[in-house]
């Protein structure tokens, strides 16, 4: 007696990918909803909240859907889409003109509470992150992306290597060099230097 095949879940990743490749609009909407959060989070950690964010998110999804036929399921769909998102961010950083007012603030953390002390902490953190992203704005893309993914987003070096399509040794070296560049520039800014030290980041 042969083995009984298990029906495929209609909203499983494999099913959604195949349906998307065939042009199924419902599947495309479902996959977009599944990936929207991770894509936005990856872009935000790398770039901060800037005026080009909506266009870059759209560019990332265009590339994701354009490349879906090449997805083989060897990794999580979110990891695969993060690789493409990191490429979009790299291309943007490599070609854009540097603008000193390009980056704004990190998002509010509503979990911090609404007391006067919590509001002050959030305000201090936003100001420190604004200054940090201003420094990151002066780094080469490969260093900025590695730093943002590892230090700001807290991803392990092995994942940074995958997302930036580099070896673990290369990813580690990029993070190390980026830390040194950030620390050197932060020393000129006592406010940021104190914040980084409080967060466990050398400054």
Secondary structure as UniProt FT lines:
FT   TURN            10..11
FT   HELIX           13..21
FT   TURN            22..23
FT   HELIX           25..47
FT   TURN            51..52
FT   HELIX           53..66
FT   HELIX           68..70
FT   HELIX           77..95
FT   TURN            100..101
FT   HELIX           110..112
FT   HELIX           116..136
FT   TURN            137..138
FT   HELIX           141..147
FT   HELIX           148..152
FT   HELIX           157..163
FT   TURN            164..165
FT   HELIX           168..186
FT   TURN            187..188
FT   HELIX           190..198
FT   TURN            199..200
//
